[in-house]
């Protein structure tokens, strides 16, 4: 079993809890209250700005051009595809991009992004990759599981969201991050493995808190 597969196995109960969260299930069934989805989209837009900064730090710290290229592809996907989808969704609600940028981060968004940025600035490239993996891999897994259950015909907005995260392109990037980590850990000490595991579990817990904060319309 690969190192990242082992991490996923250890975190299975947390990932299943995330998938079964009423926010995620509400998207899948098309019944999630629109107000909660709007809150999520605004917060996720702010999150992705910081997430992009963290990916940029991974590019800067990469040791070879091939890794730089893959992280750059992930950055492009985040900045020019994922964030564009958010802007498109919000236009459906008559929310302009300037309104997204003027949104205040919720406590959970703030704490999650501070965790990622701390790893980004102080950590190694494998540590950065491990910090962002629960987001990249988790969304791909959720998208594919929801898609397999059938798109919500009653809600084309949520169907578009599911289709994006079900995409092969999104999955390929998550698979590359996994492969990168699995390659890098081969030359690491057991204590370094434990450190990566701590990073992975911290990000996993923040992923759950992010869904929960959106569902509860969290503010300061």
Backbone as ProteinMPNN parsed JSONL, in Angstrom:
{"seq_chain_A": "XXXXXXXXXXXXXXXXXXXXXXXXXXXXXXXXXXXXXXXXXXXXXXXXXXXXXXXXXXXXXXXXXXXXXXXXXXXXXXXXXXXXXXXXXXXXXXXXXXXXXXXXXXXXXXXXXXXXXXXXXXXXXXXXXXXXXXXXXXXXXXXXXXXXXXXXXXXXXXXXXXXXXXXXXXXXXXXXXXXXXXXXXXXXXXXXXXXXXXXXXXXXXXXXXXXXXXXXXXXX", "coords_chain_A": {"N_chain_A": [[0.846, -1.198, 0.0], [0.54, 2.209, -0.845], [2.03, 5.224, 0.581], [0.266, 7.453, 0.666], [-2.168, 6.163, 0.263], [-2.287, 4.731, 2.607], [-2.501, 6.826, 4.448], [-5.027, 7.76, 3.692], [-6.572, 5.535, 4.37], [-6.265, 5.469, 7.158], [-7.6, 7.803, 7.765], [-10.188, 7.307, 7.101], [-12.703, 7.264, 8.501], [-13.066, 9.954, 9.104], [-13.168, 11.087, 6.54], [-15.433, 9.844, 5.554], [-17.329, 10.881, 7.255], [-17.225, 13.493, 6.413], [-18.174, 13.25, 3.749], [-20.79, 12.443, 4.285], [-21.843, 14.66, 5.414], [-24.527, 16.961, 5.929], [-24.458, 19.183, 4.221], [-22.941, 18.402, 1.95], [-24.446, 16.172, 1.166], [-26.807, 17.465, 0.645], [-26.203, 18.933, -1.641], [-25.893, 16.802, -3.394], [-28.482, 15.748, -3.496], [-29.831, 17.894, -4.392], [-31.21, 19.504, -2.703], [-30.146, 21.299, -0.926], [-30.289, 24.321, 0.884], [-30.404, 27.401, -0.807], [-29.282, 29.704, 0.259], [-27.285, 28.733, 1.939], [-25.57, 27.546, 0.124], [-24.756, 29.79, -1.325], [-23.37, 31.171, 0.668], [-21.3, 29.382, 1.087], [-20.056, 29.447, -1.494], [-19.036, 32.056, -1.589], [-17.219, 32.03, 0.578], [-15.559, 29.958, -0.247], [-14.423, 31.014, -2.515], [-12.752, 32.992, -1.448], [-11.136, 31.281, 0.005], [-9.873, 29.862, -2.089], [-8.249, 31.804, -3.229], [-6.223, 32.105, -1.299], [-5.369, 29.477, -1.267], [-4.272, 29.281, -3.803], [-2.019, 30.864, -3.474], [-0.548, 29.235, -1.791], [-0.044, 27.033, -3.44], [1.567, 28.35, -5.262], [3.829, 28.761, -3.691], [4.66, 26.141, -3.457], [5.456, 25.686, -6.076], [7.655, 27.435, -6.235], [9.378, 26.215, -4.44], [9.907, 23.783, -5.525], [12.056, 21.184, -6.797], [12.633, 20.385, -9.353], [11.935, 20.801, -12.898], [9.778, 19.337, -13.908], [8.097, 18.813, -11.699], [7.527, 21.444, -11.022], [6.035, 22.105, -13.261], [3.726, 20.499, -12.976], [2.637, 21.46, -10.552], [2.17, 24.018, -11.423], [0.175, 23.546, -13.312], [-1.854, 22.748, -11.59], [-2.184, 25.157, -10.246], [-3.108, 26.779, -12.329], [-5.52, 25.471, -12.922], [-6.892, 25.973, -10.578], [-6.943, 28.831, -10.386], [-7.979, 29.675, -12.896], [-10.016, 27.996, -13.732], [-11.519, 26.7, -11.609], [-12.034, 28.936, -9.892], [-13.214, 30.611, -11.738], [-15.553, 29.26, -12.214], [-16.82, 29.639, -9.783], [-17.288, 32.419, -9.901], [-19.028, 32.455, -12.056], [-21.199, 30.959, -11.036], [-21.999, 32.682, -8.975], [-22.868, 34.895, -10.385], [-25.297, 34.003, -11.204], [-26.711, 34.467, -8.949], [-26.821, 37.157, -8.903], [-24.539, 38.217, -7.802], [-21.624, 39.974, -7.892], [-18.114, 39.808, -8.903], [-16.638, 41.647, -7.435], [-18.13, 41.793, -5.148], [-17.645, 39.305, -4.06], [-14.95, 39.562, -3.435], [-15.105, 41.463, -1.478], [-16.171, 40.148, 0.615], [-16.037, 39.028, 3.985], [-13.765, 36.837, 5.539], [-14.883, 33.852, 7.084], [-14.578, 32.524, 10.471], [-13.701, 29.821, 10.257], [-12.752, 29.638, 7.607], [-10.68, 31.449, 7.747], [-8.957, 30.283, 9.71], [-8.33, 27.82, 8.511], [-7.027, 28.595, 6.114], [-4.86, 29.962, 7.22], [-3.488, 27.882, 8.392], [-2.696, 26.447, 6.062], [-1.112, 28.383, 4.768], [0.917, 28.745, 6.635], [2.24, 26.268, 6.512], [2.943, 26.479, 3.852], [4.815, 28.607, 3.775], [6.78, 27.875, 5.667], [7.286, 25.182, 5.352], [8.461, 22.206, 3.57], [8.358, 21.217, 0.055], [7.074, 18.606, -0.163], [5.65, 18.69, 2.264], [3.919, 20.836, 1.824], [2.448, 19.79, -0.323], [1.192, 17.662, 0.977], [-0.393, 19.054, 2.771], [-2.289, 20.278, 1.104], [-3.471, 18.132, -0.078], [-5.814, 16.786, 1.116], [-7.861, 18.538, 0.36], [-7.754, 18.684, -2.516], [-7.847, 15.917, -3.291], [-10.027, 15.09, -1.766], [-12.235, 16.606, -2.756], [-12.335, 15.624, -5.353], [-12.984, 12.964, -4.866], [-15.493, 13.255, -3.59], [-16.934, 14.52, -5.642], [-16.974, 12.462, -7.585], [-18.317, 10.41, -6.247], [-20.833, 11.558, -5.741], [-21.65, 12.02, -8.361], [-21.831, 9.43, -9.315], [-24.053, 8.598, -7.994], [-26.033, 9.826, -9.359], [-27.009, 12.769, -11.046], [-28.619, 15.65, -9.591], [-31.608, 16.156, -10.905], [-33.436, 18.08, -10.392], [-32.039, 20.332, -9.842], [-30.063, 22.126, -11.604], [-27.907, 23.802, -11.059], [-26.459, 22.698, -8.909], [-25.821, 20.35, -10.144], [-23.962, 21.184, -12.065], [-21.87, 21.867, -10.38], [-21.193, 19.369, -9.278], [-20.433, 18.024, -11.611], [-18.101, 19.354, -12.321], [-16.244, 18.658, -10.257], [-16.243, 15.986, -10.61], [-14.739, 15.609, -12.803], [-12.235, 14.197, -14.999], [-9.882, 15.598, -15.292], [-9.625, 16.99, -12.899], [-9.373, 14.855, -11.142], [-6.975, 13.737, -12.101], [-5.049, 15.594, -11.297], [-5.169, 15.363, -8.511], [-4.306, 12.725, -8.287], [-1.713, 13.019, -9.228], [-0.549, 14.624, -7.217], [-0.666, 12.826, -5.094], [1.054, 10.834, -6.108], [3.441, 12.291, -6.211], [3.916, 12.793, -3.469], [4.127, 10.145, -2.533], [6.436, 9.376, -3.843], [8.347, 11.119, -2.76], [8.399, 10.475, -0.028], [9.866, 8.201, 0.192], [12.5, 8.63, 0.73], [12.527, 9.65, 3.257], [12.666, 10.05, 6.851], [11.209, 8.078, 9.568], [10.159, 9.887, 11.478], [9.671, 12.128, 9.913], [7.661, 11.117, 8.305], [5.652, 10.872, 10.209], [5.23, 13.546, 10.771], [4.173, 14.451, 8.326], [1.826, 12.988, 8.359], [0.493, 14.196, 10.508], [0.08, 16.751, 9.407], [-1.584, 16.089, 7.241], [-3.867, 15.06, 8.585], [-4.659, 17.308, 10.019], [-5.407, 19.102, 7.964], [-7.472, 17.574, 6.889], [-9.363, 17.607, 8.966], [-9.943, 20.324, 8.956], [-11.176, 20.493, 6.473], [-13.646, 19.251, 6.948], [-14.665, 21.054, 8.864], [-14.95, 23.26, 7.241], [-17.083, 22.62, 5.459], [-19.032, 22.393, 7.428], [-19.129, 24.933, 8.547], [-20.138, 26.426, 6.444], [-22.654, 25.283, 6.172], [-23.82, 26.078, 8.527], [-23.841, 28.766, 8.232], [-21.685, 30.351, 9.164], [-20.338, 33.125, 10.863], [-18.373, 35.858, 12.189]], "CA_chain_A": [[0.0, 0.0, 0.0], [1.319, 3.442, -0.902], [1.939, 6.061, 1.776], [-0.973, 8.253, 0.659], [-3.293, 5.234, 0.46], [-2.303, 4.434, 4.034], [-3.082, 8.006, 5.096], [-6.471, 7.756, 3.404], [-7.175, 4.452, 5.151], [-6.304, 5.912, 8.556], [-8.54, 8.925, 7.886], [-11.441, 6.927, 6.444], [-13.898, 7.665, 9.257], [-13.204, 11.405, 8.954], [-13.577, 11.365, 5.166], [-16.814, 9.403, 5.406], [-18.11, 11.887, 7.972], [-17.271, 14.654, 5.517], [-19.07, 12.934, 2.63], [-22.157, 12.327, 4.782], [-22.3, 15.932, 5.982], [-25.762, 17.401, 5.25], [-24.17, 20.127, 3.14], [-22.543, 17.614, 0.775], [-25.594, 15.366, 0.751], [-27.801, 18.388, 0.097], [-25.811, 19.195, -3.024], [-26.17, 15.593, -4.148], [-29.929, 15.572, -3.681], [-30.396, 19.12, -4.953], [-32.129, 20.105, -1.72], [-29.455, 22.242, -0.045], [-30.835, 25.678, 0.831], [-29.584, 28.254, -1.659], [-28.545, 30.648, 1.104], [-26.096, 28.047, 2.431], [-24.661, 27.372, -1.006], [-24.194, 31.114, -1.603], [-22.386, 31.429, 1.719], [-20.167, 28.509, 0.764], [-19.357, 29.911, -2.679], [-18.282, 33.252, -1.236], [-16.09, 31.649, 1.416], [-14.646, 29.121, -1.013], [-13.692, 31.912, -3.41], [-11.673, 33.551, -0.637], [-10.228, 30.177, 0.301], [-9.086, 29.516, -3.272], [-7.209, 32.822, -3.405], [-5.117, 31.73, -0.418], [-4.923, 28.167, -1.748], [-3.415, 29.549, -4.956], [-0.739, 31.346, -2.944], [0.164, 28.074, -1.25], [0.454, 26.289, -4.603], [2.684, 29.136, -5.802], [4.994, 28.492, -2.856], [5.131, 24.804, -3.837], [6.191, 25.853, -7.339], [8.94, 28.084, -5.944], [10.238, 25.317, -3.666], [10.121, 22.528, -6.245], [13.458, 20.96, -7.127], [12.852, 20.106, -10.774], [10.974, 21.45, -13.785], [8.565, 18.539, -14.069], [7.236, 19.088, -10.541], [7.063, 22.82, -11.192], [5.003, 22.095, -14.285], [2.485, 19.933, -12.438], [2.068, 22.417, -9.598], [1.669, 25.136, -12.226], [-1.111, 23.103, -13.863], [-2.818, 22.827, -10.489], [-2.443, 26.581, -10.016], [-3.954, 27.248, -13.43], [-6.85, 24.879, -12.729], [-7.531, 26.668, -9.452], [-7.159, 30.249, -10.678], [-8.667, 29.982, -14.151], [-11.169, 27.122, -13.957], [-12.332, 26.568, -10.399], [-12.489, 30.244, -9.438], [-14.125, 31.126, -12.764], [-16.844, 28.619, -11.975], [-17.426, 30.34, -8.652], [-17.791, 33.702, -10.389], [-20.188, 32.129, -12.893], [-22.3, 30.601, -10.14], [-22.46, 33.844, -8.221], [-23.625, 35.756, -11.296], [-26.669, 33.489, -11.179], [-27.342, 35.049, -7.765], [-26.604, 38.602, -8.999], [-23.389, 38.57, -6.972], [-20.495, 40.296, -8.754], [-16.822, 39.4, -8.358], [-16.23, 42.618, -6.415], [-18.832, 41.426, -3.92], [-16.913, 38.167, -3.51], [-13.696, 40.053, -2.86], [-15.423, 42.272, -0.299], [-16.676, 39.26, 1.663], [-15.116, 38.778, 5.091], [-13.558, 35.418, 5.833], [-15.462, 33.294, 8.306], [-13.517, 31.998, 11.338], [-13.155, 28.552, 9.748], [-11.962, 29.931, 6.41], [-9.461, 32.125, 8.19], [-8.053, 29.36, 10.393], [-7.866, 26.82, 7.546], [-6.04, 29.194, 5.207], [-3.641, 30.271, 7.98], [-2.785, 26.596, 8.495], [-2.068, 26.151, 4.776], [-0.054, 29.357, 4.499], [2.041, 28.464, 7.542], [2.972, 25.16, 5.901], [3.489, 26.973, 2.594], [5.999, 29.448, 3.974], [7.818, 27.272, 6.505], [7.472, 23.765, 5.081], [9.053, 21.723, 2.328], [7.37, 20.944, -0.987], [6.213, 17.485, 0.229], [4.741, 19.109, 3.333], [2.877, 21.641, 1.178], [1.597, 18.87, -1.088], [0.388, 16.908, 1.932], [-1.372, 19.974, 3.345], [-3.356, 20.569, 0.148], [-4.034, 16.897, -0.616], [-7.199, 16.494, 1.503], [-8.78, 19.369, -0.424], [-7.752, 18.253, -3.906], [-8.303, 14.526, -3.379], [-11.356, 14.993, -1.171], [-13.247, 17.133, -3.671], [-12.443, 14.679, -6.461], [-13.722, 11.793, -4.384], [-16.881, 13.652, -3.373], [-17.551, 14.728, -6.951], [-17.207, 11.189, -8.268], [-19.348, 9.656, -5.522], [-22.131, 12.189, -5.986], [-21.99, 11.8, -9.766], [-22.212, 8.024, -9.452], [-25.412, 8.457, -7.448], [-26.96, 10.489, -10.275], [-27.106, 14.223, -10.88], [-29.945, 16.103, -9.134], [-32.319, 16.73, -12.055], [-34.22, 19.216, -9.912], [-31.172, 21.475, -9.52], [-28.933, 22.158, -12.546], [-26.78, 24.518, -10.456], [-25.674, 21.724, -8.157], [-25.311, 19.386, -11.128], [-22.744, 21.767, -12.631], [-20.836, 21.756, -9.344], [-20.792, 17.961, -9.214], [-19.745, 17.659, -12.852], [-16.742, 19.89, -12.307], [-15.384, 17.895, -9.372], [-16.206, 14.629, -11.131], [-13.947, 15.598, -14.041], [-10.982, 13.443, -15.013], [-8.791, 16.556, -15.124], [-9.493, 17.268, -11.469], [-8.852, 13.631, -10.541], [-5.577, 13.554, -12.508], [-4.2, 16.441, -10.466], [-5.114, 14.74, -7.189], [-3.468, 11.535, -8.418], [-0.313, 13.437, -9.336], [-0.098, 15.041, -5.885], [-0.434, 11.588, -4.358], [2.272, 10.217, -6.623], [4.564, 13.124, -5.789], [4.167, 12.523, -2.044], [4.589, 8.756, -2.41], [7.819, 9.343, -4.314], [9.212, 11.878, -1.863], [8.525, 9.876, 1.312], [10.767, 7.048, 0.143], [13.808, 9.022, 1.279], [12.299, 10.379, 4.504], [12.749, 9.307, 8.106], [9.902, 7.824, 10.196], [9.644, 11.092, 12.133], [9.141, 12.974, 8.85], [6.379, 10.504, 7.935], [4.691, 11.244, 11.251], [4.929, 14.964, 10.581], [3.26, 14.544, 7.189], [0.53, 12.465, 8.796], [-0.136, 15.252, 11.313], [-0.361, 17.781, 8.465], [-2.705, 15.527, 6.494], [-5.044, 14.974, 9.445], [-5.101, 18.668, 10.339], [-6.143, 19.609, 6.803], [-8.71, 16.795, 6.781], [-10.315, 18.134, 9.953], [-10.377, 21.638, 8.477], [-12.13, 20.272, 5.378], [-14.961, 19.025, 7.551], [-15.103, 22.303, 9.476], [-15.339, 24.193, 6.184], [-18.462, 22.272, 5.082], [-19.921, 22.642, 8.558], [-19.272, 26.378, 8.72], [-21.042, 26.897, 5.394], [-23.998, 24.792, 6.473], [-24.322, 26.838, 9.67], [-23.735, 30.185, 7.903], [-20.801, 30.861, 10.198], [-19.738, 34.458, 10.799], [-17.737, 36.23, 13.461]], "C_chain_A": [[0.882, 1.25, 0.0], [1.127, 4.264, 0.366], [0.636, 6.857, 1.804], [-2.207, 7.372, 0.804], [-3.421, 4.866, 1.931], [-2.891, 5.614, 4.816], [-4.597, 8.035, 4.918], [-7.189, 6.693, 4.219], [-7.311, 4.867, 6.616], [-7.364, 6.988, 8.784], [-9.938, 8.579, 7.391], [-12.68, 7.404, 7.196], [-14.141, 9.169, 9.139], [-13.69, 11.765, 7.551], [-15.026, 10.951, 4.941], [-17.763, 10.375, 6.116], [-18.283, 13.14, 7.12], [-18.268, 14.419, 4.379], [-20.529, 12.905, 3.075], [-22.68, 13.616, 5.413], [-23.545, 16.408, 5.225], [-25.539, 18.43, 4.15], [-23.857, 19.364, 1.854], [-23.724, 16.801, 0.259], [-26.698, 16.239, 0.151], [-27.494, 18.803, -1.325], [-26.189, 17.995, -3.891], [-27.643, 15.384, -4.449], [-30.59, 16.783, -4.321], [-31.27, 19.882, -3.988], [-31.455, 21.103, -0.781], [-30.035, 23.641, -0.229], [-29.87, 26.595, 0.082], [-28.741, 29.219, -0.841], [-27.245, 30.021, 1.602], [-25.079, 27.84, 1.313], [-24.009, 28.708, -1.369], [-23.104, 31.457, -0.589], [-21.113, 30.627, 1.445], [-19.373, 29.045, -0.42], [-18.514, 31.148, -2.384], [-17.034, 32.895, -0.425], [-15.071, 30.82, 0.637], [-13.842, 29.951, -2.006], [-12.502, 32.53, -2.666], [-10.64, 32.484, -0.295], [-9.307, 29.896, -0.883], [-8.013, 30.558, -3.597], [-5.985, 32.453, -2.573], [-4.512, 30.386, -0.836], [-3.963, 28.333, -2.926], [-2.04, 30.06, -4.512], [0.101, 30.179, -2.433], [0.734, 27.229, -2.387], [1.651, 27.017, -5.212], [3.963, 28.91, -5.001], [5.553, 27.094, -3.147], [5.923, 24.861, -5.141], [7.59, 26.403, -7.057], [9.91, 27.137, -5.241], [10.512, 23.988, -4.364], [11.563, 22.418, -6.731], [13.702, 20.63, -8.591], [11.697, 20.677, -11.601], [9.681, 20.666, -13.932], [7.589, 18.783, -12.917], [6.686, 20.509, -10.615], [5.909, 22.885, -12.194], [3.681, 21.574, -13.769], [1.83, 20.877, -11.434], [1.518, 23.641, -10.334], [0.33, 24.792, -12.875], [-2.201, 23.167, -12.806], [-3.179, 24.278, -10.196], [-3.365, 27.137, -11.086], [-5.381, 26.727, -13.283], [-7.61, 25.611, -11.628], [-7.909, 28.093, -9.819], [-8.11, 30.485, -11.855], [-9.828, 29.062, -14.49], [-12.078, 27.11, -12.743], [-12.88, 27.915, -9.942], [-13.429, 30.88, -10.455], [-15.51, 30.528, -12.614], [-17.564, 29.29, -10.817], [-18.032, 31.674, -9.094], [-19.051, 33.484, -11.223], [-21.403, 31.784, -12.046], [-22.879, 31.842, -9.485], [-23.199, 34.844, -9.102], [-25.076, 35.315, -11.375], [-27.447, 34.055, -9.99], [-27.281, 36.572, -7.773], [-25.527, 39.079, -8.034], [-22.188, 38.78, -7.892], [-19.174, 39.887, -8.088], [-16.344, 40.364, -7.273], [-16.912, 42.337, -5.08], [-18.151, 40.231, -3.246], [-15.661, 38.648, -2.788], [-13.924, 40.89, -1.61], [-15.988, 41.448, 0.848], [-15.612, 39.076, 2.739], [-14.983, 37.273, 5.307], [-14.283, 35.025, 7.118], [-14.314, 32.794, 9.189], [-12.88, 30.72, 10.797], [-12.308, 28.755, 8.499], [-10.626, 30.547, 6.797], [-8.484, 31.128, 8.804], [-7.506, 28.301, 9.436], [-6.789, 27.408, 6.636], [-4.762, 29.581, 5.943], [-2.82, 29.0, 8.173], [-2.027, 26.296, 7.204], [-0.912, 27.106, 4.486], [1.152, 29.149, 5.402], [2.897, 27.327, 6.979], [3.649, 25.647, 4.615], [4.78, 27.746, 2.776], [7.124, 28.724, 4.712], [8.161, 25.844, 6.111], [8.168, 23.477, 3.76], [7.957, 21.491, 1.288], [6.509, 19.726, -0.654], [5.224, 17.845, 1.347], [3.6, 19.958, 2.767], [1.903, 20.734, 0.43], [0.676, 18.08, -0.163], [-0.697, 17.783, 2.551], [-2.547, 20.216, 2.415], [-4.051, 19.305, -0.367], [-5.462, 16.611, -0.162], [-8.235, 17.338, 0.764], [-8.885, 18.837, -1.848], [-8.33, 16.85, -4.066], [-9.732, 14.39, -2.856], [-12.46, 15.481, -2.092], [-13.439, 16.195, -4.865], [-13.257, 13.466, -6.047], [-15.204, 12.108, -4.187], [-17.596, 13.835, -4.704], [-17.888, 13.427, -7.646], [-18.287, 10.367, -7.563], [-20.732, 10.247, -5.757], [-22.59, 11.945, -7.426], [-22.484, 10.37, -9.979], [-23.628, 7.774, -8.93], [-26.469, 9.088, -8.338], [-27.066, 11.968, -9.989], [-28.51, 14.617, -10.43], [-30.685, 16.832, -10.26], [-33.134, 17.958, -11.672], [-33.372, 20.457, -9.681], [-29.946, 21.488, -10.44], [-27.71, 22.882, -11.998], [-25.87, 23.537, -9.728], [-25.115, 20.635, -9.076], [-24.014, 19.884, -11.748], [-21.589, 21.648, -11.643], [-20.302, 20.327, -9.288], [-19.981, 17.571, -10.442], [-18.315, 18.177, -12.88], [-15.82, 19.004, -11.477], [-15.357, 16.406, -9.716], [-15.249, 14.498, -12.308], [-12.657, 14.799, -13.897], [-9.791, 14.368, -14.788], [-8.544, 16.84, -13.642], [-8.913, 16.049, -10.749], [-7.371, 13.437, -10.866], [-4.629, 14.382, -11.646], [-4.066, 15.869, -9.055], [-4.214, 13.508, -7.214], [-1.995, 11.916, -8.526], [0.225, 13.858, -7.976], [0.201, 13.819, -5.033], [0.876, 10.935, -4.801], [3.523, 10.967, -6.212], [4.926, 12.827, -4.341], [4.726, 11.115, -1.866], [6.044, 8.61, -2.85], [8.763, 9.982, -3.288], [9.418, 11.187, -0.516], [9.506, 8.708, 1.336], [12.132, 7.359, 0.755], [13.678, 9.79, 2.598], [12.404, 9.456, 5.72], [11.344, 9.048, 8.65], [9.311, 9.063, 10.87], [9.072, 12.07, 11.112], [7.802, 12.435, 8.366], [5.297, 10.904, 8.933], [4.284, 12.702, 11.124], [3.954, 15.164, 9.425], [1.871, 14.044, 7.576], [-0.225, 13.502, 9.62], [-0.69, 16.36, 10.413], [-1.603, 17.328, 7.721], [-3.974, 15.51, 7.34], [-5.559, 16.36, 9.835], [-5.905, 19.251, 9.182], [-7.464, 18.872, 6.625], [-9.765, 17.322, 7.747], [-10.821, 19.52, 9.536], [-11.355, 21.507, 7.31], [-13.536, 20.066, 5.931], [-15.511, 20.325, 8.142], [-15.568, 23.302, 8.42], [-16.761, 23.911, 5.71], [-19.434, 22.682, 6.195], [-20.159, 24.135, 8.751], [-20.207, 26.958, 7.668], [-22.477, 26.498, 5.702], [-24.647, 25.627, 7.581], [-24.219, 28.354, 9.464], [-22.85, 30.921, 8.9], [-20.3, 32.278, 9.873], [-19.069, 34.742, 12.125], [-18.791, 36.698, 14.438]], "O_chain_A": [[1.852, 1.335, 0.754], [0.189, 4.038, 1.13], [-0.024, 6.933, 2.84], [-3.195, 7.792, 1.408], [-4.529, 4.707, 2.443], [-3.685, 5.419, 5.736], [-5.346, 8.298, 5.859], [-8.296, 6.925, 4.706], [-8.35, 4.643, 7.237], [-7.951, 7.074, 9.862], [-10.787, 9.462, 7.271], [-13.617, 7.902, 6.574], [-15.288, 9.611, 9.08], [-14.53, 12.65, 7.394], [-15.764, 11.626, 4.223], [-18.86, 10.651, 5.632], [-19.345, 13.762, 7.11], [-19.099, 15.277, 4.082], [-21.412, 13.304, 2.316], [-23.814, 13.667, 5.889], [-23.608, 16.271, 4.003], [-26.356, 18.535, 3.235], [-24.433, 19.641, 0.802], [-23.971, 16.75, -0.945], [-27.431, 15.805, -0.737], [-28.403, 19.005, -2.13], [-26.734, 18.153, -4.983], [-28.007, 14.905, -5.522], [-31.746, 16.726, -4.74], [-31.992, 20.798, -4.384], [-32.12, 21.692, 0.071], [-30.246, 24.091, -1.355], [-28.662, 26.562, 0.318], [-27.605, 29.518, -1.21], [-26.219, 30.697, 1.679], [-23.872, 27.948, 1.533], [-22.821, 28.743, -1.689], [-22.046, 31.971, -0.952], [-20.0, 31.14, 1.56], [-18.144, 29.096, -0.363], [-17.394, 31.268, -2.881], [-15.939, 33.387, -0.699], [-13.864, 30.963, 0.836], [-12.694, 29.618, -2.303], [-11.389, 32.582, -3.189], [-9.436, 32.739, -0.302], [-8.103, 29.712, -0.707], [-6.98, 30.224, -4.178], [-4.856, 32.481, -3.063], [-3.299, 30.19, -0.765], [-2.968, 27.616, -3.033], [-1.022, 29.719, -5.114], [1.317, 30.147, -2.623], [1.87, 26.761, -2.303], [2.626, 26.389, -5.625], [5.055, 28.873, -5.567], [6.764, 26.882, -3.094], [6.932, 24.174, -5.295], [8.583, 25.895, -7.578], [11.123, 27.242, -5.422], [11.266, 23.16, -3.851], [12.208, 23.422, -7.035], [14.851, 20.597, -9.033], [10.63, 20.993, -11.074], [8.607, 21.253, -14.066], [6.389, 18.941, -13.142], [5.517, 20.747, -10.308], [4.94, 23.619, -12.001], [2.627, 22.13, -14.079], [0.615, 21.073, -11.46], [0.521, 24.228, -9.916], [-0.549, 25.648, -12.976], [-3.327, 23.584, -13.081], [-4.338, 24.593, -9.929], [-4.297, 27.883, -10.784], [-6.34, 27.468, -13.497], [-8.815, 25.839, -11.733], [-9.042, 28.521, -9.6], [-8.945, 31.388, -11.812], [-10.557, 29.323, -15.448], [-13.255, 27.462, -12.829], [-14.067, 28.026, -9.636], [-14.344, 31.611, -10.077], [-16.517, 31.194, -12.853], [-18.778, 29.487, -10.864], [-19.15, 32.014, -8.708], [-20.019, 34.235, -11.108], [-22.506, 32.262, -12.308], [-24.095, 32.03, -9.445], [-24.068, 35.568, -8.616], [-25.975, 36.13, -11.584], [-28.676, 34.118, -10.013], [-27.639, 37.216, -6.787], [-25.589, 40.193, -7.515], [-21.78, 37.856, -8.596], [-19.118, 39.652, -6.881], [-15.716, 39.943, -6.302], [-16.353, 42.605, -4.017], [-18.089, 40.153, -2.019], [-15.351, 38.204, -1.682], [-13.029, 41.011, -0.774], [-16.255, 41.978, 1.926], [-14.423, 38.981, 2.434], [-15.968, 36.536, 5.262], [-14.293, 35.767, 8.1], [-13.19, 32.652, 8.707], [-11.662, 30.553, 10.867], [-11.266, 28.119, 8.344], [-9.582, 30.206, 6.243], [-7.303, 31.128, 8.455], [-6.339, 27.923, 9.538], [-5.753, 26.781, 6.415], [-3.682, 29.535, 5.355], [-1.591, 29.041, 8.124], [-0.852, 25.931, 7.244], [0.144, 26.684, 4.014], [2.288, 29.356, 4.976], [4.125, 27.412, 6.969], [4.786, 25.275, 4.325], [5.733, 27.562, 2.018], [8.298, 28.939, 4.41], [9.217, 25.339, 6.492], [8.426, 24.371, 2.954], [6.769, 21.561, 1.605], [5.295, 19.794, -0.845], [4.096, 17.354, 1.363], [2.451, 19.815, 3.184], [0.687, 20.891, 0.537], [-0.49, 17.855, -0.487], [-1.798, 17.306, 2.826], [-3.682, 20.346, 2.874], [-5.095, 19.39, -1.014], [-6.277, 16.218, -0.997], [-9.366, 16.895, 0.566], [-9.984, 18.568, -2.333], [-9.212, 16.633, -4.897], [-10.546, 13.667, -3.43], [-13.507, 14.843, -2.2], [-14.56, 15.994, -5.332], [-14.117, 12.999, -6.793], [-16.067, 11.319, -4.572], [-18.721, 13.369, -4.882], [-18.962, 13.293, -8.232], [-19.086, 9.701, -8.222], [-21.698, 9.508, -5.95], [-23.768, 11.695, -7.678], [-23.432, 10.133, -10.728], [-24.311, 6.851, -9.375], [-27.665, 8.912, -8.106], [-27.195, 12.381, -8.836], [-29.488, 13.99, -10.837], [-30.408, 18.0, -10.53], [-33.479, 18.776, -12.525], [-33.904, 21.519, -9.359], [-28.907, 20.925, -10.094], [-26.589, 22.607, -12.426], [-24.653, 23.55, -9.914], [-24.055, 20.071, -8.804], [-23.074, 19.112, -11.939], [-20.459, 21.359, -12.036], [-19.09, 20.113, -9.256], [-18.97, 16.877, -10.336], [-17.421, 17.513, -13.403], [-14.738, 18.635, -11.933], [-14.544, 15.654, -9.176], [-14.978, 13.386, -12.761], [-12.065, 14.734, -12.819], [-8.804, 13.974, -14.168], [-7.4, 16.92, -13.195], [-8.071, 16.186, -9.861], [-6.597, 13.021, -10.004], [-3.537, 13.928, -11.305], [-2.982, 15.888, -8.473], [-3.451, 13.272, -6.277], [-1.129, 11.228, -7.986], [1.342, 13.488, -7.615], [1.21, 13.781, -4.328], [1.698, 10.538, -3.974], [4.547, 10.358, -5.9], [6.098, 12.633, -4.015], [5.692, 10.918, -1.129], [6.791, 7.809, -2.289], [9.833, 9.451, -2.993], [10.491, 11.297, 0.076], [9.927, 8.279, 2.41], [12.829, 6.465, 1.234], [14.602, 10.494, 3.006], [12.249, 8.239, 5.612], [10.391, 9.714, 8.246], [8.098, 9.266, 10.837], [8.1, 12.768, 11.401], [6.901, 13.212, 8.051], [4.173, 11.231, 8.552], [3.124, 13.05, 11.344], [3.016, 15.955, 9.531], [0.862, 14.616, 7.164], [-1.433, 13.672, 9.457], [-1.799, 16.847, 10.633], [-2.563, 18.086, 7.582], [-5.04, 15.902, 6.865], [-6.767, 16.559, 9.966], [-6.969, 19.831, 9.397], [-8.466, 19.48, 6.249], [-10.931, 17.466, 7.379], [-11.991, 19.846, 9.742], [-12.266, 22.324, 7.174], [-14.498, 20.647, 5.431], [-16.679, 20.656, 7.944], [-16.473, 24.098, 8.671], [-17.562, 24.834, 5.569], [-20.503, 23.237, 5.94], [-21.269, 24.552, 9.082], [-20.979, 27.873, 7.956], [-23.403, 27.287, 5.514], [-25.857, 25.853, 7.577], [-24.472, 29.133, 10.384], [-23.218, 31.977, 9.414], [-19.895, 32.568, 8.747], [-19.183, 33.963, 13.07], [-18.466, 37.058, 15.57]]}, "name": "protein", "num_of_chains": 1, "seq": "XXXXXXXXXXXXXXXXXXXXXXXXXXXXXXXXXXXXXXXXXXXXXXXXXXXXXXXXXXXXXXXXXXXXXXXXXXXXXXXXXXXXXXXXXXXXXXXXXXXXXXXXXXXXXXXXXXXXXXXXXXXXXXXXXXXXXXXXXXXXXXXXXXXXXXXXXXXXXXXXXXXXXXXXXXXXXXXXXXXXXXXXXXXXXXXXXXXXXXXXXXXXXXXXXXXXXXXXXXXX"}
